[in-house]
Amino acid sequence: MKHVIEVFDRETEELLLSVEVPDSRHQALRALMNWQQPDDEFDGYDLSPEQIRVLEDWTGKSLMSANHIVQLVCTA
């Protein structure tokens, strides 16, 4: 299982960027997302500005912009 941050253009909904969250951050990601149930991590989530800032730090990628929709998804 991998968690991926997907960045979309707000107007066109075109996928602009896909960034994998490092496996070493799995436990920290659970805390950041406040997952309470085991199945929670399989859902897709819109990310808050605070969550995006943390994920930018973990990945070294610039994700946030007023023109972006940033989501976290789980892939097999």
Steps between C-alpha positions, in 0.01 A plus 500: 500500500625845407367845573525753221440875503320610185496865393228612259437827318198659669342614171570212262533222762804380304748294704813715526715303741505168681738457795544186707514540879815325627431162665708615797225757576213249524445531877544877492251515211243310709538766772496791253178375343349406838398157375305316769397179322720264294287560189540880524831495317343347188272799434585812300532832680509870419794643693502807722769767460663376823512140374638617165783692672605188691486287185706759312764468770496119482516483120706807416237596239300821468133396503292798612363772276173690484444329163550147634284231652722272709382153599642192666412161352597142572623278218565128502 
